Amino acid sequence: MDYDSRMSISFPITSQNCIAAVGHFDELRGKIIPQNPSNAPHSVAAHAALTGVWSQFFTQSDARSSADLDARFAHLQRQIRDNGVTYNVYADQEGPQRPWSLDLFPLLIDAPDWKRIETGIQQRMRLLESIMADVYGAQQFIQKGWLPPALIHANPGYLRAMHGVKPLGGVHLHVAAFDLAHGSDGNWWLMGQRCQAPSGLGYLLENRLAVSRQFPKAFEALKVQRLAGTYRALMESMRRAIPAGANAHIALLTPGPYNETYFEHAYLARYLGLSLVEGSDLTVRDEHLFLRTLRGLQPVHGLLKRLDDEYLDPLELRPDSTLGVPGLMQAIRAGNVLVANAPGSAFLESPALLGFLPALACNTLGEELTLPAVPTWWCGERRDLADDPLPHLSSHTVQEKIALSQMPVWQAGLLQVQNQGAMHLQMQMPGQMLARSVMLRVFAVSDGVDAQGQARWRVLPGGLARLAGGTGEIASMQRGGSSADVWALTDGAIDITTMLPQHLTPADVEQHKRIVTSRAAENLFWLGRYTERTENNVRQTRLMPLLQVDWTEARNNLHALKNAASAVRERLSQEHWNMIVHTELKMRSGDWESVSHYLAAITGAQTDRMTRDDGWRLLSIGRHIERLAFLASALQQGLKVKSLQTESGFETMLALFDSTITFRARYQQSRDMVALIDLLVLDRDNPRSLAWVAHTLRGRLSKLHGSPAGVLCPLSHTVPNPNEWNLARLCEPTLLNALLNHIQQSAYHVSDTISTTYFTHAQAVHTPS
């Protein structure tokens, strides 16, 4: 009995809602949907039995109704939001991040099909590696006429600076992605390949975790192969290629938080145990690569790059790049750093190359390609140009159009309102399965070398399915598409490898402590300062009838706060980031009451919910520098214009120091200056008093410096010592004014010293021999 009839009572989802379009391969039924002469193309297919794997999936899923799947879909979307999984849309400058789009159902690939894909991808990796070695070596493929010179040398992805360079370990390609389509003939076809900085390795991990939790029983029953072993193989192969071996420091190079896939850069770095770095975090000294950290320059032996080659080094490649590292290409040529993939692989992504690979495989590997590519013609050759339908173009590539296969997706039910006279009835419409075109991206990673010194690769068992939106054929996340998990089924053993060490040693724990880069530290420092500034601005704004403060200053500071936070997004909780976003929205609407509440919440998140490492200490130091300078300046200004002699001025000063309640509890309605100075300047129990802030700042600076407990560092001594302040002396206006001047100057001095000490590294460095 097929699935539809067997489950029709308890699971009322009609198969007519999920039929592939005419001429497309139907993943659910394992067949091609033909054109029906009766103009009812779905009439026969609607009652066709599901393939064995899909029938087993739905049986083991324990889904009993569309409402149940609606609930699972809602839980899936909530999990994506809670985990902060985002995808940046370049077109949206105001709020580029949107939640990652993930469908409820996985794409299922049975064991025989997956074996064919795996074998074909490994073969193509051997071929691509041989092309890289030849193009940047002897160039015999060009000399023998197997590859046209113009196809290589005229491609901007070909880097002459890498000619003759043999990468560390001898392997050019450590990671590659291949986009596949399940054609209308039932075969898998290669549509394209990505070698520079292929995306998806992080998102597919999140997809796997999220979807497998919705169908745990089906996940186990179908024998879905696990992913961790392939990621471990990648990292181990990179370390074996580096002379430092197991002690090698490998980082993931990202363009930064405004890149479309920045979330996965941070996610992947955490999963692989790598430092997440931007180009400005790195520096080259004496042909060696270093990471700028709060504790000085640390050697970097390897980079897993998510940056296009042209941006890597402004000295030799694109001069206007602010994303790369000056001198990096020279460090690569010197053999002092491994970069995965080796720069110069971009020309492999040209669709025009696909048409030459079958013959090249026969000539170099002595093999026929087992995974065919979609028929492709490069019209830079006369024989192809003669058949060119657009002969007015001198050189372009033509590819045969492939009808993408279609897989089931879940469209959640909607709440509809129906008007019946004066009554409004809410009705929950059931969800349904629909068919969407799908393209499969699979990944191959390096797996070291064999006994003969030949490079090996592993194919990640699964991948990233990209779904076209609506009835479209373009599977693009930028164009409103979505994604699906990919379950590669196995008839062999399940790989139970894990990326987590089974028994952590003290050395493991020490190794996993997060490095604080100078860039992250600087952004955290300014995050603290701008948070404090914005709070001060808002407090002033709410007192606007007295102070006539310009609201634009508060907006500007909040915008700077958000920019600093976005640069260290991976260090902030999702809740922390959401509060910053909501604060900006409330400020735009002029809701200062809500802005004040959100800022208090942000302060609480920074104070109580962040790990107290050196990055947090700099955030705190930034806040206290700003608070010390602002409060000292405000009090000095109040004394100068004699506003403290008026009731409104006196109350305003208490409000600026956020000390109104405390003052009233102690002194009722008094406006005594001695009491004001005692509370706002000297009181060690008042976190807004100058003495408390100065004392805390001195301690934070010493802790950052690494001084022993109870011992102050030299920079701490530049901050006035509250133990030397005396109430009787400070009641003398001249002496109080001098102290306030000293406090402000010391705050500026501390800020400048921190910048030169921790954020720039102009000192000489001893490079490894």
PyMOL commands that set and color helices and strands:
alter all, ss='L'
color gray80, all
select helices_A, chain A and resi 3-7+15-17+42-45+52-61+66-82+111-135+140-143+149-153+160-162+168-170+203-214+216-221+228-241+245-247+262-272+279-281+309-311+328-333+346-349+351-364+382-385+506-511+518-542+544-547+551-567+569-571+574-588+592-608+614-640+643-645+647-656+660-667+673-682+690-705+716-718+722-724+727-730+733-759
alter helices_A, ss='H'
color red, helices_A
select strands_A, chain A and resi 25-26+31-32+86-88+97-99+107-109+175-182+188-194+250-253+275-277+282-285+288-293+296-299+302-305+338-340+376-378+397-399+406-411+415-420+423-428+432-449+455-459+464-467+482-488
alter strands_A, ss='S'
color yellow, strands_A
deselect
rebuild
show_as cartoon
